Amino acid sequence: MRKFFVSVWLLISMLGILLVAQAQVRYELLLKGGHVIDPKSDIDARRDVAISQGKIAAVAADIPASQAQKVVDVSGLYVTPGLVDIHCHLYATSGMAGAWAGDNSVLPDGFSFRTGVTTMVDAGSSGWRNFEDFRNRVIDRAKTRVFAMLNIVGLGMITDDIEQNMHDMDPKATAEMARKHKDVVVGIKSAHYQGREWVSVERAVEAGTLANIPVMVDFGYFLPERPYYQLVTEKLRPGDISTHMFRGPVPYVGKDGKLLSYLREARKRGVKFDVGHGGGSFVFRNAAPSVQQGFYPDSISTDLHTGSMNGAMMDMVTTMSKLLVLGEPLKEVIRESTVNPANEIKHPELGHLTVGAVADIAVLNLMTGKFGYADAANGRIEGAQRLLCEMTLKEGRVVWDWNARLAQDYHKLGDQYGIREVDHIVLPKE
């Protein structure tokens, strides 16, 4: 009988120890030892980040490793919110020739996670006539979080000629489609219009007003009848976005080398300035004096498409690196790639690492060395820094792991791949 009670006591003790151990495990994943930059929370210091059920569970100086099921050492790396790229072209469909829609768009998952991007916004590849096809083919099938801006032209960017059709610029139909899909439609886009009138911009603004969402304008062609300064100081509303801010034809500095005053006036009105690098919309002769005189972008974006992905733009972290080596502080570069663009598209739940927020995270390596960067006009600069994405988490799940930090030494995995004994196999004689 005594042995029985001793056995029961030992069993209860073991169960107690097990329960205590389980109680101590509070997190599914712990990123330990990294330097956290979270501009919304004003954190720029070494912090551990704990994740539970796809959310940020804790951000603290030293979270015990025993409290996590899995610990990833990210010492020497920067831990930031998942990057938000608000100017991409993602309406990639087979058998559909197009300017940025169709054959020149890219599928999001092939370009997002490997560069730290967890949220992408398609900037007007589709309009109200073909948006639902775009949503069915791409948005709802992507692992990347994809939002969209509707082109004010009903057929979007199928061809450049179609974007000139003012008779298909329907503010009411565009706004109605935006409201119908308000879970993913975050803006209206006006782009590539070559006429001398403001019709494309004005109808986009009308649609944006009806749907209560911002407008992004690719100013496209520069004509005396519609100068750029008038766009940002008169035509756009507070919260609207001027993309391709460093495009060559945009007037930036006067003869004295100082930034033209209309740019700061537009910012005071609440107009947002977005990079939108693209294949031909970023030149150092505009970007350099702008950064040096403290006029930073509100948001950094790629204008990703097949014409820019293998050119000077390359990807999100390369575009961010250009602003960094031009003189922007790293914290501001991160701000312009996370919380700022999230707020511009009215999704303030994204772009930060506050407790309870979705665990979208980029782990970045700030490399030092000698690096060259090109612009869209074959201009070149050199810099001593370059950002590289080492790891990306979307909703708490690792979706990119450049250095295999989540994997284990295969020697310790045992025979997990099946039967390893080969004695019964007859091998040929040597």
C-alpha positions in Angstrom: 0.0 0.0 0.0 2.9 2.3 0.9 4.4 1.7 -2.5 1.1 2.6 -4.1 0.9 6.0 -2.3 4.5 6.7 -3.1 3.8 6.0 -6.8 0.8 8.3 -6.7 2.8 11.1 -5.0 5.5 10.8 -7.6 3.0 10.9 -10.4 1.3 14.0 -9.0 4.7 15.7 -8.5 5.7 15.0 -12.0 2.4 16.3 -13.3 2.9 19.4 -11.2 6.3 20.0 -12.6 5.0 19.5 -16.1 2.1 22.0 -15.5 4.5 24.6 -14.1 6.8 24.2 -17.1 3.9 24.5 -19.5 2.6 27.6 -17.6 6.0 29.2 -18.1 5.8 28.8 -21.9 3.8 31.9 -22.8 4.9 32.6 -26.4 5.1 30.6 -29.6 8.2 32.4 -30.9 10.7 34.8 -29.4 13.0 37.0 -31.5 15.9 37.6 -29.1 18.8 40.1 -29.1 17.8 42.3 -32.0 17.7 46.1 -32.3 14.0 47.0 -32.6 13.0 50.1 -34.6 9.3 50.8 -34.2 8.7 54.5 -35.0 5.1 54.5 -33.8 6.2 53.4 -30.3 9.3 55.5 -30.5 11.5 52.4 -29.9 15.0 52.5 -31.2 16.9 50.1 -28.9 17.8 46.5 -28.2 14.6 44.6 -27.4 13.2 41.1 -27.6 10.0 40.5 -29.4 7.6 37.8 -28.4 4.8 36.4 -30.6 1.6 34.5 -29.7 -1.3 33.5 -31.8 -0.1 35.7 -34.7 0.1 38.8 -32.6 2.8 40.8 -30.9 2.7 39.6 -27.3 5.5 41.5 -25.7 8.4 43.8 -26.5 10.9 44.1 -23.7 14.6 44.4 -22.9 15.1 40.8 -21.8 12.3 38.2 -22.2 13.4 34.8 -20.7 14.0 32.2 -23.4 12.2 29.6 -21.2 8.9 31.4 -21.9 9.0 30.6 -25.6 8.5 27.4 -27.5 11.0 28.6 -30.2 13.7 31.1 -29.8 15.5 32.8 -32.8 18.7 34.6 -32.2 18.6 37.9 -34.2 21.6 39.5 -32.5 23.2 42.1 -34.7 20.1 42.6 -36.8 17.3 45.2 -36.9 13.8 44.1 -36.1 11.1 46.3 -37.7 7.5 46.2 -38.6 6.7 44.3 -41.8 7.3 46.7 -44.7 4.4 48.3 -46.5 4.9 49.0 -50.2 2.0 51.2 -51.4 3.0 51.4 -55.1 3.2 48.1 -57.0 1.6 46.5 -60.0 0.3 43.0 -59.4 -2.5 42.3 -61.9 -0.5 39.6 -63.5 -2.7 37.5 -65.8 -1.8 35.3 -68.7 -2.7 36.2 -72.3 -3.3 39.8 -71.4 -1.0 42.4 -73.0 -0.8 45.6 -71.0 1.2 48.5 -69.8 1.5 47.6 -66.1 -1.5 45.3 -65.9 -1.3 41.9 -67.6 2.1 40.9 -68.8 4.0 43.7 -67.1 2.6 43.1 -63.6 4.2 40.6 -61.2 2.6 38.2 -58.8 3.1 39.5 -55.2 4.4 36.4 -53.4 7.5 36.2 -55.6 8.7 39.7 -54.6 7.3 40.5 -51.2 8.6 38.3 -48.3 12.1 38.0 -49.5 12.5 41.8 -49.2 10.7 42.2 -45.8 7.4 43.3 -47.4 4.3 41.9 -45.8 1.7 44.4 -47.3 1.5 45.5 -51.0 -0.8 47.9 -52.7 -1.5 47.6 -56.4 -1.6 51.2 -57.7 -4.3 51.3 -60.3 -3.6 48.3 -62.5 -7.3 47.6 -62.6 -10.4 49.9 -62.8 -14.0 49.3 -61.8 -14.7 47.2 -64.9 -12.0 44.5 -64.2 -11.2 44.8 -60.5 -13.3 41.8 -59.5 -11.3 39.7 -62.0 -8.1 41.0 -60.4 -9.4 40.2 -56.9 -10.3 36.7 -57.9 -7.1 35.9 -59.8 -4.5 37.6 -57.5 -5.6 39.3 -54.3 -7.6 36.5 -52.8 -5.0 33.9 -53.7 -1.8 35.7 -52.5 -0.2 34.9 -49.2 1.0 38.5 -49.2 -1.5 41.0 -47.8 -2.6 42.8 -51.0 -4.7 46.0 -51.2 -5.6 47.9 -54.3 -6.2 51.4 -55.7 -8.8 51.5 -58.5 -7.8 53.3 -61.6 -10.2 56.1 -62.5 -10.3 54.6 -66.0 -12.7 51.6 -66.0 -10.3 49.2 -67.6 -7.3 50.3 -65.7 -3.8 50.0 -67.3 -4.4 47.4 -70.0 -2.9 49.8 -72.5 -1.6 53.4 -72.4 -4.2 54.3 -74.9 -7.0 53.2 -72.7 -5.9 55.5 -69.9 -6.5 58.4 -72.2 -10.2 57.6 -72.6 -11.9 60.3 -70.5 -15.3 58.8 -71.4 -14.4 55.8 -69.3 -13.4 58.0 -66.3 -16.5 57.3 -64.2 -16.3 58.6 -60.6 -19.6 57.2 -59.5 -19.0 53.6 -60.8 -15.4 53.7 -59.4 -16.6 54.8 -56.0 -19.3 52.2 -56.0 -16.8 49.4 -56.7 -14.5 50.8 -54.0 -17.3 50.8 -51.5 -18.3 47.2 -52.5 -14.8 46.0 -51.8 -13.8 48.4 -49.1 -12.0 45.6 -47.3 -9.2 45.7 -49.9 -9.7 48.9 -52.0 -7.7 51.7 -50.3 -7.5 54.4 -52.9 -8.1 55.8 -56.4 -5.4 56.2 -59.0 -4.9 58.7 -61.8 -2.0 57.9 -64.0 -0.4 58.4 -67.4 -2.9 60.9 -68.7 -1.4 62.9 -71.6 -4.2 65.4 -72.2 -3.9 69.1 -71.4 -6.9 69.0 -69.1 -7.1 68.1 -65.4 -9.9 65.7 -66.1 -8.2 62.5 -64.9 -7.1 64.1 -61.6 -10.4 65.8 -61.0 -12.5 62.7 -61.6 -10.2 60.7 -59.4 -10.6 63.2 -56.6 -14.4 63.1 -57.1 -14.3 59.3 -56.8 -12.1 59.5 -53.8 -14.4 62.0 -52.1 -17.5 59.8 -52.8 -15.7 56.7 -51.4 -13.9 58.5 -48.6 -10.5 57.2 -49.6 -7.3 58.9 -50.8 -6.2 59.5 -54.3 -2.7 58.7 -55.7 -1.6 60.6 -58.8 1.2 59.6 -61.1 1.5 63.0 -62.7 2.8 61.5 -65.9 3.3 64.1 -68.6 4.3 67.6 -67.8 2.5 70.3 -69.7 2.3 74.1 -69.2 -1.5 73.9 -68.9 -1.2 71.6 -65.8 2.0 72.3 -63.9 3.1 70.1 -61.1 3.0 72.8 -58.5 -0.7 73.3 -59.2 -1.4 69.6 -58.7 0.1 69.5 -55.1 -1.0 73.0 -54.0 -4.5 73.2 -55.5 -5.8 70.0 -57.0 -5.0 67.3 -54.3 -6.8 67.1 -51.0 -5.1 66.6 -47.6 -4.2 62.9 -47.4 -3.9 62.5 -51.2 -0.6 61.2 -52.5 1.7 62.4 -55.2 3.8 59.5 -56.3 7.0 59.6 -58.3 8.1 62.5 -56.2 11.7 62.3 -57.4 10.9 62.0 -61.1 13.2 64.0 -63.4 10.8 66.6 -64.7 9.5 67.5 -61.2 11.0 71.0 -60.3 12.9 70.8 -57.0 15.5 73.4 -56.6 16.0 77.0 -57.7 19.1 78.6 -59.2 20.3 79.2 -55.6 20.2 75.4 -55.0 17.5 75.7 -52.4 14.3 73.6 -52.4 11.4 75.3 -54.1 8.9 76.7 -51.5 5.8 75.1 -53.1 6.9 71.6 -52.0 6.8 72.6 -48.3 3.5 74.5 -48.9 1.9 71.4 -50.3 3.1 69.3 -47.3 1.6 71.9 -45.0 -1.7 71.4 -46.8 -1.5 67.7 -46.0 -0.5 66.3 -49.4 1.7 63.2 -49.1 4.8 62.6 -51.2 5.6 59.0 -52.2 8.8 57.7 -53.8 7.3 55.3 -56.4 10.8 54.6 -57.8 9.8 52.5 -60.8 11.8 52.1 -64.0 12.0 55.8 -64.8 10.8 57.9 -61.9 13.7 58.4 -59.5 16.7 60.6 -60.1 19.4 61.5 -57.6 19.5 65.2 -58.8 16.1 65.6 -57.2 16.4 63.1 -54.4 19.8 64.3 -53.1 19.0 68.0 -52.5 15.6 67.1 -51.1 17.0 64.7 -48.5 19.9 67.1 -47.7 17.5 69.9 -47.0 15.3 67.8 -44.8 12.4 67.2 -47.2 12.0 63.5 -46.7 9.4 61.3 -48.4 6.3 60.5 -46.5 6.4 57.0 -47.9 9.0 54.8 -49.7 7.6 52.6 -52.4 8.9 50.6 -55.4 6.5 50.9 -58.3 7.3 47.3 -58.8 6.7 45.8 -62.3 8.6 43.8 -64.9 10.2 47.0 -66.2 11.7 48.0 -62.8 12.4 44.8 -60.9 15.7 44.1 -62.7 16.7 47.7 -63.2 18.0 50.4 -60.9 15.0 50.0 -58.5 15.5 46.2 -57.8 13.4 45.9 -54.7 12.1 47.6 -51.6 15.2 47.3 -49.4 17.4 48.6 -52.2 15.1 51.6 -52.6 15.2 52.2 -48.8 19.0 51.9 -48.9 19.2 54.8 -51.5 17.5 57.1 -49.1 19.7 55.9 -46.3 23.0 56.6 -48.1 21.7 60.0 -49.2 21.6 61.0 -45.6 18.2 60.0 -44.1 18.5 58.5 -40.5 17.6 54.7 -40.5 14.7 55.3 -38.1 13.1 57.7 -40.7 13.7 55.3 -43.5 11.9 52.6 -41.5 9.1 55.1 -40.6 8.6 55.8 -44.3 8.4 52.1 -45.1 6.0 51.0 -42.3 3.7 53.2 -40.2 3.6 56.1 -42.6 2.3 54.2 -45.7 0.0 52.2 -43.5 -1.6 55.4 -42.3 -1.7 56.8 -45.8 -4.0 53.9 -46.9 -6.0 54.2 -43.7 -4.9 50.9 -42.2 -3.4 52.1 -38.9 -3.5 48.6 -37.5 -0.5 47.8 -39.7 3.1 49.1 -39.7 4.0 48.8 -36.0 5.0 46.4 -33.2 2.7 47.5 -30.4 1.4 44.7 -28.2 -1.7 43.2 -29.7 -0.8 44.3 -33.3 -0.6 41.7 -36.0 2.9 40.1 -36.0 4.1 41.3 -39.4 7.9 41.7 -38.9 11.0 42.3 -41.0 14.4 41.3 -39.7 17.0 43.4 -41.6 20.8 43.2 -41.9 22.4 46.6 -42.2 25.5 45.6 -44.1 28.6 47.8 -44.3 31.0 47.9 -47.2 31.2 49.6 -50.6 27.9 49.6 -52.5 26.8 51.2 -55.7 23.4 52.5 -56.5 21.9 53.7 -59.8 18.9 55.9 -60.6 16.6 55.9 -63.5 18.8 58.2 -65.6 21.9 56.1 -65.3 23.2 58.2 -62.4 25.3 56.5 -59.8 26.3 57.1 -56.2 28.3 55.0 -53.7 27.4 54.3 -50.1 28.9 52.4 -47.2 25.6 50.8 -46.2 23.0 48.5 -47.7 19.9 46.8 -46.2 19.2 43.1 -46.7 16.2 41.2 -45.5 17.2 38.2 -43.4 13.8 37.1 -42.1 10.1 38.0 -42.6 7.2 37.1 -40.5 3.6 37.5 -41.7 1.0 37.2 -38.9 3.5 35.5 -36.7 4.6 32.8 -39.2 8.1 32.8 -40.7 7.7 33.2 -44.5 11.3 34.1 -45.4 14.4 32.8 -43.7 17.5 33.8 -45.6 20.0 32.3 -43.2 17.9 29.3 -42.1 17.7 30.5 -38.5 14.5 28.5 -37.9 16.0 25.2 -39.1 17.9 22.7 -37.1 21.2 20.9 -37.5 20.2 18.0 -39.6 22.5 15.7 -37.6 20.2 16.1 -34.6 17.0 15.2 -36.5 17.5 11.5 -36.5 15.6 9.3 -38.9 12.7 11.6 -39.4 12.8 11.1 -43.2 11.8 7.5 -43.0 13.6 4.1 -43.0 17.4 4.6 -42.9 18.5 0.9 -42.7 19.8 -0.3 -46.1 21.3 -3.6 -45.1 18.6 -5.4 -47.0 19.5 -3.7 -50.3 21.8 -5.6 -52.6 24.4 -3.2 -53.9 26.4 -3.8 -57.1 29.9 -5.0 -56.6 32.6 -2.4 -57.1 
